[in-house]
Amino acid sequence: MSPDLVIGIARQAIQVTLLVALPILGIGLVVGVLVSMVQAATQIQEMTLTFVPKIISIFVGLLLLLPWIMSHLMTFTLEIFNNIPNYVR
């Protein structure tokens, strides 16, 4: 296994991780900004008000995006497993 191959596999793993995580992080970011804007407009400074909408939206996002996430993870995993004989050489 050459260093270039290891770097390529690591790069691909990081890309898949970012691709899978970015939609969920984006949902949390958008909901967090919207809740902060509502808090600033109404001057309600309750700390728990920021967490509940974010948690609910992230759970809903995970439920909706889970088939897509699993598809990408399965594709990457199967590609790694199928190329094991090529990696050993």
N, C-alpha and C positions, 0 to 999 in steps of 0.2 A: 504494500500500500504506500503510494508516494505521498509526499506532503501536499502536492497540488490536489490530489484526490480528496484528502481529508479536508482541506480548505474549501473545496467545492461542495462537499457534503454539508459542512458546517454552514456555509453561505446559504445553501438551499434550505436548511433547517431553520435558519433565522428568518428567511423570507416567508416561509410557510407560517411561522409563529406570528410574524407581524401581520400577514394577510388575514389570519384567523382572529387576532386580537383587536385590530383596528376598528372594525365595525362596532364591537361592544364598547370599546373605549370612547368612540365617537358618540354613541348614544348617551353614555354617562356624561360626557362633556356638554352636549347640547342641553340635556335636562338640567344639569347643574347651572349652566348660564341662565336658562329660563327661570329657574327657581330663584337665583340670585337677583335677577331683574325684578321679579315680583316682590322679593323681600326689600329691595331698595326702594321700590315705588310705594309700598305700603308701610315701610319702616317696622316690619315685624322681624325681629332678630332672634328667632328661635332656632337653636342649633339642630334639633331633631327634624325640623322642617326640610332641611336640605338632604338628609339621608333617606327618608322614606320614599320620596318620588324617584330618586336615583336607583335605589334597590329594586323597586317595582319595575321600573323601565328596563333595567339591565336583565332582570329575570324574564320579562316578556321578550326582550330582544334575543336572549339565549334560546328561549323556546321557539321563536320564529326562525332563527338562523342556525339552529342545531343541525338540520340535515345538510346544509351547505358546509358548515364547519367539519362535520364528520366526513363528508365527501373529500374535502381537501386533505384531511389528515389520513384517511384511508389510502388515497392515491399516493401520497408521499411515503407512507409506510410500506405499501406494496412495492413501490419502485425501489426502495432500499432493500427489501427482502429479496426481490427478484434479481438484483444486481450483486448479491453477496458473492457468487462465484467469480464475478469480474473483479471484485475488491480484493479477494484473497491472492490473486495472481501477482 
